Amino acid sequence: MSVSPSVSPSASPSRSAPVATPTQADLLDFVRRTAADTALIASLPLDPEGRTWVRLEGPGGSEAWLIGWPPGTGTGWHDHADSVGAFLTARGELKENSLAARLPTDGWKTLELSEDVDRERRLPAGKGRAFGRHHVHEVLNESCEEHAVSVHAYYPPLPRIRRYSRTGQVLRLEQVERPEDWQ
């Protein structure tokens, strides 16, 4: 993985504008506008071995990222704790598997999921979604040949990411990451 310096896409609001807490809709609008910046999308260095990313300046103090996904890569199951977010595929296609259930936020290591909680979304270029707090999902580039590129935004900036393993209907909390682990 590689990390590049922060950049400010043309889709960012003016620094002199009053800062309001961004909503899920604001974040989705930001990722949509940013993904339409073809020069920015083309500027992301792509690595055939692992995901690459560049931190962006998001609206209203949000955390934003431009991410490159080599063929066959994914995030694994995770959530973004107390942050709301949005992401949109700018190039290629991503698949999101998610859980349509509110999980307890703390105090557990293993949960047995009911049979009806799984959701799957295909997100080709130009498609995205917003999500609320504690949204558990995994994002995958299932292509065997093509890189995918996506834009993500979170508010408040990610306080932690909880990573899970999943075997059948059993979800197990494996790790809690803090910002210093990925920045």
MARLUM-508531 format. One line per field, with one value per residue (C-alpha): residue in three letters; x, y, z. Coordinates in pm, whole numbers. Each point is the difference from the previous one (the first is absolute). Last residue first. Example, Ala and Ser with C-alpha at 12.3 -4.5 7.8 and 13.67 -1.06 7.14 Angstrom:
rest <- c(Ser;Ala)
x <- c(1367;-137)
y <- c(-106;-344)
z <- c(714;66)
//
This chain:
rest <- c(Gln;Trp;Asp;Glu;Pro;Arg;Glu;Val;Gln;Glu;Leu;Arg;Leu;Val;Gln;Gly;Thr;Arg;Ser;Tyr;Arg;Arg;Ile;Arg;Pro;Leu;Pro;Pro;Tyr;Tyr;Ala;His;Val;Ser;Val;Ala;His;Glu;Glu;Cys;Ser;Glu;Asn;Leu;Val;Glu;His;Val;His;His;Arg;Gly;Phe;Ala;Arg;Gly;Lys;Gly;Ala;Pro;Leu;Arg;Arg;Glu;Arg;Asp;Val;Asp;Glu;Ser;Leu;Glu;Leu;Thr;Lys;Trp;Gly;Asp;Thr;Pro;Leu;Arg;Ala;Ala;Leu;Ser;Asn;Glu;Lys;Leu;Glu;Gly;Arg;Ala;Thr;Leu;Phe;Ala;Gly;Val;Ser;Asp;Ala;His;Asp;His;Trp;Gly;Thr;Gly;Thr;Gly;Pro;Pro;Trp;Gly;Ile;Leu;Trp;Ala;Glu;Ser;Gly;Gly;Pro;Gly;Glu;Leu;Arg;Val;Trp;Thr;Arg;Gly;Glu;Pro;Asp;Leu;Pro;Leu;Ser;Ala;Ile;Leu;Ala;Thr;Asp;Ala;Ala;Thr;Arg;Arg;Val;Phe;Asp;Leu;Leu;Asp;Ala;Gln;Thr;Pro;Thr;Ala;Val;Pro;Ala;Ser;Arg;Ser;Pro;Ser;Ala;Ser;Pro;Ser;Val;Ser;Pro;Ser;Val;Ser;Met)
x <- c(-244;-119;84;21;-370;-99;-56;-212;64;-165;-369;-165;-305;-160;-260;233;352;65;300;-37;192;-107;112;75;-58;-53;-42;-352;-113;122;72;97;95;52;238;-24;289;-94;100;-147;-280;-144;95;-142;-152;-94;-275;-116;-170;66;-115;-195;57;18;13;177;-44;192;225;-168;-124;-144;-185;-44;-201;18;-220;-263;168;44;352;178;220;353;225;-253;-2;-24;-207;-283;-88;-271;-107;-8;352;212;167;120;121;224;11;254;59;-145;-180;-177;29;-196;40;-137;256;-59;181;115;-85;193;-21;295;128;28;237;-48;111;188;-208;102;-136;-67;-64;-204;-15;-262;83;-304;53;289;365;145;228;160;-26;154;-130;244;217;-85;67;-194;118;-303;32;-266;-271;112;3;-342;-165;-343;99;36;-353;-153;216;-109;-370;14;166;-263;-280;154;-2;294;33;11;313;-61;160;347;180;-203;-168;189;-100;322;182;227;291;142;336;28;-22;101;-111)
y <- c(743;-359;-112;356;35;-280;-364;-245;-366;-341;43;-327;-39;-345;-55;-191;78;371;190;353;326;300;333;288;373;51;368;98;-36;-233;36;-260;26;-311;-144;-349;-183;-240;-358;-265;230;-74;338;-38;209;-154;122;84;340;119;356;64;-69;184;-169;-10;-38;196;-291;-331;-66;-347;-28;-303;-24;-265;27;-268;-314;138;83;-181;247;-36;244;213;296;288;140;-252;-79;173;-232;19;-137;94;-145;273;-76;236;74;177;374;269;-235;200;11;154;27;37;-32;-152;-329;-28;-369;-301;-324;-51;293;-147;-93;-227;244;298;254;367;227;377;90;246;96;259;349;163;-146;-236;86;-308;-278;-203;-376;-312;-356;-281;-198;148;352;293;359;229;283;-144;51;360;76;-163;219;-172;-212;324;114;-336;-31;348;-60;-323;184;274;-262;-181;335;237;202;358;203;359;70;159;-328;-38;-336;-294;-124;140;-271;92;-235;-173;-167;-354;-330;-324;-352)
z <- c(828;36;357;137;-77;244;-85;201;-76;-32;83;-105;-225;-16;-273;-231;119;28;121;130;-2;211;-139;233;53;-375;-75;111;-262;-272;-374;-262;-370;-211;-258;-149;-162;-276;-82;232;111;344;145;348;280;333;227;353;34;358;-78;-316;-367;-331;-336;-330;-372;-267;-97;86;355;43;330;225;322;272;308;-73;142;352;113;282;183;139;191;184;238;-244;-285;2;-360;-199;-278;-378;-28;-299;-306;-233;-351;-193;-370;-222;33;229;239;269;376;282;373;349;278;344;-68;-361;-47;-126;-199;-234;-203;-345;-279;-302;-267;144;194;-6;273;7;363;204;368;82;124;-157;-347;-70;-68;-163;124;-276;-18;-141;29;-52;-241;-342;135;-144;42;20;-254;-236;264;59;-374;-44;265;-13;301;202;-85;96;313;111;-72;200;288;-7;-8;299;180;32;321;-120;-69;-107;-338;4;-74;-320;-40;-147;-349;-149;188;292;32;303;-39;-132;180;-159;59)
//
